[in-house]
């Protein structure tokens, strides 16, 4: 048709951030990403809200997140709130027609996570997990080697995050099981299990044996403390691979340590320090590669929205993680291995 001008493809996404504690990190990530336009924020803490509004020059700032979701020009939000609020606020956002990036853990349990996933599917929207470690340069590099077959078959991994003394907000929502879902397993374990599983190629978990204990009950003097402070687990995968896990907020160990190691038939690797163990020309060889530059998960989220891509850290990945965590807690209660059910 003469004079017809095709609609120009959208190149940026309008974002909002709900919760400005951890959400400040999201806020700064969106401001740095070229395909992201931060247009609004929400937090019930008026001082924190005004500080972010003035510091970053954000026009739309609300105490009630529903007012943020009511903005017609808003495309997507980050939900960076205490764990017990992840499900209701994410579902409200999805039902308001907004794409969602939700902080880890996805929810309090797998049932909540599944409800979030089903809502996203129903609305035809993207629900992305903020599994930030997947986007690190070192992890992306190892994943490329694994995907190229350089490690052979990955048959074992071990990972953990242990602290000598590092209980976050004892007496706050962190240490209240109804509000957090658990202790270091759901707080730290979600990070190390996910990033290690990702490097392994995301094998399907089928069974778990775990133990969650509270070795330092004295933290209850600060308020409710009904979660574990240490957990360990052994995860079995459908392809025959296994993973050992250890996490703690408080432990009589030398110091805080985070580690992740994978072992394959051709090579193995550690993230701390970054090294690949292999054999070349019959000689045992240690390779210390230069890490790749990481990926901005905020830029990636916008790209997924603009180009209808599946995120590197999808809602299904979030549900899978919650199934693992649920099974570890169940195994600890039942004192036996628990089979993970898949429908």
C-alpha positions as semicolon CSV with decimal commas, in nm:
position;residue;x (nm);y (nm);z (nm)
1;X;0,000;0,000;0,000
2;X;0,137;0,338;-0,098
3;X;0,258;0,539;0,199
4;X;0,254;0,235;0,431
5;X;0,535;0,240;0,687
6;X;0,619;-0,087;0,864
7;X;0,606;-0,074;1,242
8;X;0,952;-0,015;1,384
9;X;1,078;-0,306;1,593
10;X;1,102;-0,231;1,963
11;X;1,464;-0,222;2,083
12;X;1,425;-0,150;2,456
13;X;1,216;-0,288;2,740
14;X;1,061;-0,080;3,021
15;X;1,144;-0,231;3,359
16;X;1,046;-0,183;3,721
17;X;1,199;-0,322;4,041
18;X;0,992;-0,442;4,337
19;X;1,196;-0,453;4,657
20;X;1,504;-0,234;4,697
21;X;1,721;-0,441;4,927
22;X;1,870;-0,697;4,690
23;X;1,666;-0,515;4,428
24;X;1,918;-0,230;4,425
25;X;2,152;-0,469;4,242
26;X;1,877;-0,528;3,984
27;X;1,814;-0,155;3,957
28;X;2,180;-0,085;3,879
29;X;2,191;-0,375;3,632
30;X;1,900;-0,236;3,432
31;X;2,052;0,112;3,429
32;X;2,373;-0,026;3,274
33;X;2,205;-0,241;3,007
34;X;2,158;-0,069;2,668
35;X;1,829;-0,247;2,591
36;X;1,675;-0,173;2,931
37;X;1,484;0,135;3,043
38;X;1,417;0,155;3,416
39;X;1,094;0,350;3,466
40;X;0,976;0,264;3,816
41;X;1,046;0,118;4,159
42;X;0,845;0,000;4,460
43;X;0,930;-0,063;4,825
44;X;0,732;-0,037;5,149
45;X;1,033;0,127;5,317
46;X;0,980;0,495;5,239
47;X;1,336;0,598;5,326
48;X;1,486;0,333;5,098
49;X;1,237;0,418;4,826
50;X;1,316;0,791;4,834
51;X;1,689;0,726;4,851
52;X;1,679;0,518;4,532
53;X;1,441;0,761;4,363
54;X;1,669;1,057;4,425
55;X;2,003;0,878;4,384
56;X;1,913;0,726;4,047
57;X;1,666;0,986;3,920
58;X;1,368;0,751;3,891
59;X;1,040;0,929;3,827
60;X;0,790;0,662;3,932
61;X;0,837;0,547;4,293
62;X;0,560;0,369;4,487
63;X;0,513;0,220;4,833
64;X;0,249;-0,018;4,691
65;X;0,380;-0,241;4,411
66;X;0,031;-0,262;4,262
67;X;0,066;0,104;4,161
68;X;0,386;0,016;3,975
69;X;0,214;-0,273;3,798
70;X;-0,064;-0,035;3,692
71;X;0,175;0,162;3,468
72;X;0,066;0,083;3,111
73;X;0,412;0,151;2,969
74;X;0,574;-0,102;3,207
75;X;0,680;-0,425;3,030
76;X;0,853;-0,627;3,303
77;X;0,961;-0,631;3,667
78;X;1,220;-0,779;3,895
79;X;1,079;-0,928;4,215
80;X;1,350;-0,899;4,480
81;X;1,162;-0,956;4,805
82;X;1,178;-1,199;5,098
83;X;1,119;-1,558;4,986
84;X;0,759;-1,587;5,108
85;X;0,656;-1,298;4,882
86;X;0,807;-1,438;4,561
87;X;0,499;-1,635;4,460
88;X;0,217;-1,387;4,532
89;X;0,396;-1,082;4,391
90;X;0,525;-1,266;4,082
91;X;0,176;-1,399;4,009
92;X;0,026;-1,053;4,055
93;X;0,280;-0,915;3,807
94;X;0,218;-1,192;3,553
95;X;-0,158;-1,146;3,581
96;X;-0,102;-0,774;3,522
97;X;0,064;-0,864;3,191
98;X;0,426;-0,809;3,298
99;X;0,724;-1,037;3,235
100;X;0,902;-1,130;3,559
101;X;1,255;-1,194;3,681
102;X;1,232;-1,336;4,031
103;X;1,513;-1,363;4,283
104;X;1,629;-1,702;4,405
105;X;1,496;-1,919;4,551
106;X;1,197;-1,927;4,318
107;X;0,953;-1,978;4,606
108;X;0,913;-2,154;4,940
109;X;0,864;-2,494;4,772
110;X;0,815;-2,667;4,438
111;X;0,433;-2,646;4,452
112;X;0,452;-2,266;4,470
113;X;0,708;-2,260;4,191
114;X;0,489;-2,478;3,969
115;X;0,196;-2,240;4,023
116;X;0,416;-1,950;3,914
117;X;0,530;-2,142;3,606
118;X;0,173;-2,231;3,508
119;X;0,064;-1,868;3,546
120;X;0,346;-1,753;3,315
121;X;0,246;-2,013;3,056
122;X;-0,121;-1,913;3,080
123;X;-0,038;-1,546;3,029
124;X;0,217;-1,615;2,754
125;X;0,487;-1,428;2,945
126;X;0,848;-1,492;3,043
127;X;0,925;-1,590;3,401
128;X;1,303;-1,588;3,449
129;X;1,503;-1,693;3,756
130;X;1,781;-1,472;3,887
131;X;2,034;-1,755;3,898
132;X;2,310;-1,497;3,861
133;X;2,602;-1,741;3,877
134;X;2,503;-1,899;3,545
135;X;2,601;-1,572;3,378
136;X;2,953;-1,554;3,523
137;X;3,240;-1,563;3,276
138;X;3,416;-1,861;3,435
139;X;3,099;-2,070;3,444
140;X;3,007;-1,979;3,086
141;X;3,357;-2,084;2,979
142;X;3,341;-2,424;3,153
143;X;2,991;-2,479;3,009
144;X;3,123;-2,417;2,655
145;X;3,397;-2,679;2,707
146;X;3,145;-2,928;2,847
147;X;2,896;-2,868;2,564
148;X;3,178;-2,921;2,310
149;X;3,252;-3,262;2,461
150;X;3,594;-3,163;2,599
151;X;3,511;-3,310;2,942
152;X;3,365;-3,635;2,810
153;X;3,083;-3,770;3,025
154;X;3,039;-3,579;3,353
155;X;2,989;-3,847;3,617
156;X;3,050;-3,664;3,948
157;X;3,051;-3,316;4,101
158;X;3,099;-3,170;4,445
159;X;3,003;-2,825;4,557
160;X;2,945;-2,619;4,866
161;X;2,938;-2,288;5,044
162;X;3,041;-2,303;5,408
163;X;3,073;-2,020;5,658
164;X;3,247;-2,028;5,993
165;X;3,002;-1,773;6,129
166;X;2,771;-1,599;5,884
167;X;2,406;-1,618;5,982
168;X;2,217;-1,350;5,783
169;X;1,974;-1,150;5,994
170;X;1,929;-1,396;6,282
171;X;1,579;-1,339;6,418
172;X;1,458;-1,185;6,091
173;X;1,262;-1,352;5,810
174;X;1,584;-1,530;5,706
175;X;1,572;-1,759;6,011
176;X;1,193;-1,806;6,015
177;X;1,101;-2,119;5,818
178;X;0,749;-1,998;5,734
179;X;0,896;-1,689;5,570
180;X;1,221;-1,822;5,423
181;X;1,154;-2,189;5,354
182;X;1,477;-2,293;5,528
183;X;1,829;-2,195;5,622
184;X;2,159;-2,212;5,430
185;X;2,031;-2,489;5,201
186;X;1,767;-2,263;5,044
187;X;1,983;-1,951;5,086
188;X;2,332;-2,065;4,975
189;X;2,270;-2,416;4,846
190;X;2,040;-2,287;4,574
191;X;2,339;-2,097;4,429
192;X;2,603;-2,369;4,433
193;X;2,376;-2,657;4,334
194;X;2,237;-2,463;4,041
195;X;2,567;-2,336;3,901
196;X;2,728;-2,680;3,931
197;X;2,430;-2,855;3,773
198;X;2,438;-2,597;3,493
199;X;2,804;-2,673;3,417
200;X;2,719;-3,045;3,415
201;X;2,465;-2,982;3,139
202;X;2,154;-2,967;3,359
203;X;2,101;-3,342;3,410
204;X;1,759;-3,442;3,547
205;X;1,766;-3,509;3,925
206;X;1,590;-3,830;4,026
207;X;1,677;-3,896;4,391
208;X;1,828;-3,726;4,694
209;X;1,972;-3,824;5,029
210;X;2,022;-3,533;5,267
211;X;2,059;-3,410;5,621
212;X;1,973;-3,066;5,762
213;X;2,070;-2,989;6,122
214;X;2,073;-2,698;6,363
215;X;2,406;-2,712;6,546
216;X;2,399;-2,360;6,690
217;X;2,060;-2,311;6,865
218;X;2,202;-2,012;7,055
219;X;2,111;-1,792;6,758
220;X;1,750;-1,819;6,879
221;X;1,832;-1,549;7,136
222;X;1,788;-1,299;6,851
223;X;1,433;-1,419;6,774
224;X;1,278;-1,701;6,572
225;X;1,546;-1,943;6,455
226;X;1,371;-2,263;6,344
227;X;1,583;-2,343;6,037
228;X;1,897;-2,549;5,985
229;X;2,242;-2,390;6,003
230;X;2,412;-2,681;5,820
231;X;2,302;-2,919;5,544
232;X;2,462;-3,186;5,330
233;X;2,321;-3,387;5,043
234;X;2,393;-3,645;4,777
235;X;2,199;-3,599;4,452
236;X;2,150;-3,869;4,187
237;X;2,075;-3,781;3,826
238;X;1,895;-3,971;3,552
239;X;2,214;-4,006;3,345
240;X;2,396;-4,181;3,631
241;X;2,593;-3,876;3,750
242;X;2,597;-3,773;4,116
243;X;2,667;-3,457;4,317
244;X;2,777;-3,405;4,678
245;X;2,670;-3,081;4,850
246;X;2,768;-2,907;5,175
247;X;2,638;-2,571;5,299
248;X;2,643;-2,383;5,630
249;X;2,578;-2,050;5,794
250;X;2,777;-2,152;6,101
251;X;3,034;-2,429;6,122
252;X;3,356;-2,489;6,311
253;X;3,566;-2,479;5,995
254;X;3,876;-2,272;5,907
255;X;3,697;-1,994;5,716
256;X;3,424;-1,919;5,465
257;X;3,471;-2,117;5,145
258;X;3,276;-2,160;4,824
259;X;3,370;-2,439;4,587
260;X;3,246;-2,621;4,280
261;X;3,422;-2,908;4,102
262;X;3,308;-3,130;3,815
263;X;3,465;-3,454;3,699
264;X;3,437;-3,606;3,351
265;X;3,593;-3,897;3,164
266;X;3,819;-3,661;2,966
267;X;3,871;-3,368;3,204
268;X;3,773;-3,214;3,535
269;X;3,752;-2,855;3,657
270;X;3,743;-2,636;3,965
271;X;3,612;-2,281;3,995
272;X;3,819;-2,185;4,301
273;X;4,081;-2,149;4,168
274;X;3,977;-2,170;3,802
275;X;4,161;-2,471;3,661
276;X;4,098;-2,758;3,420
277;X;4,261;-3,096;3,490
278;X;4,317;-3,316;3,186
279;X;4,567;-3,531;3,002
280;X;4,743;-3,426;2,680
281;X;4,972;-3,655;2,480
282;X;4,988;-3,893;2,773
283;X;5,091;-3,616;3,013
284;X;4,875;-3,503;3,307
285;X;4,807;-3,134;3,244
286;X;4,663;-2,848;3,450
287;X;4,521;-2,565;3,242
288;X;4,453;-2,223;3,394
289;X;4,234;-2,054;3,131
290;X;4,146;-1,687;3,118
291;X;3,786;-1,643;3,215
292;X;3,539;-1,515;2,960
293;X;3,355;-1,192;3,016
294;X;3,028;-1,258;3,192
295;X;2,680;-1,199;3,051
296;X;2,449;-0,931;3,189
297;X;2,140;-1,120;3,302
298;X;1,944;-0,796;3,277
299;X;2,043;-0,739;2,916
300;X;1,971;-1,108;2,852
301;X;1,623;-1,078;3,009
302;X;1,542;-0,786;2,782
303;X;1,673;-0,976;2,479
304;X;1,451;-1,272;2,565
305;X;1,147;-1,043;2,586
306;X;1,227;-0,860;2,263
307;X;1,309;-1,171;2,062
308;X;1,089;-1,432;2,232
309;X;1,381;-1,642;2,356
310;X;1,391;-1,890;2,644
311;X;1,611;-1,751;2,926
312;X;1,936;-1,921;3,026
313;X;1,773;-1,953;3,370
314;X;1,412;-2,046;3,299
315;X;1,110;-2,093;3,522
316;X;1,139;-2,469;3,471
317;X;1,497;-2,450;3,602
318;X;1,354;-2,281;3,910
319;X;1,096;-2,554;3,966
320;X;1,363;-2,822;3,923
321;X;1,575;-2,654;4,190
322;X;1,280;-2,636;4,429
323;X;1,214;-3,008;4,377
324;X;1,574;-3,080;4,477
325;X;1,555;-2,860;4,788
326;X;1,218;-3,008;4,889
327;X;1,362;-3,358;4,852
328;X;1,669;-3,278;5,065
329;X;1,452;-3,144;5,347
330;X;1,219;-3,444;5,316
331;X;1,512;-3,686;5,320
332;X;1,644;-3,524;5,637
333;X;1,305;-3,563;5,807
334;X;1,251;-3,921;5,689
335;X;1,615;-4,028;5,734
336;X;1,623;-4,204;5,397
337;X;1,670;-4,137;5,028
338;X;1,380;-3,958;4,859
339;X;1,282;-4,011;4,496
340;X;1,199;-3,690;4,307
341;X;0,861;-3,719;4,137
342;X;0,816;-3,594;3,781
343;X;0,471;-3,584;3,626
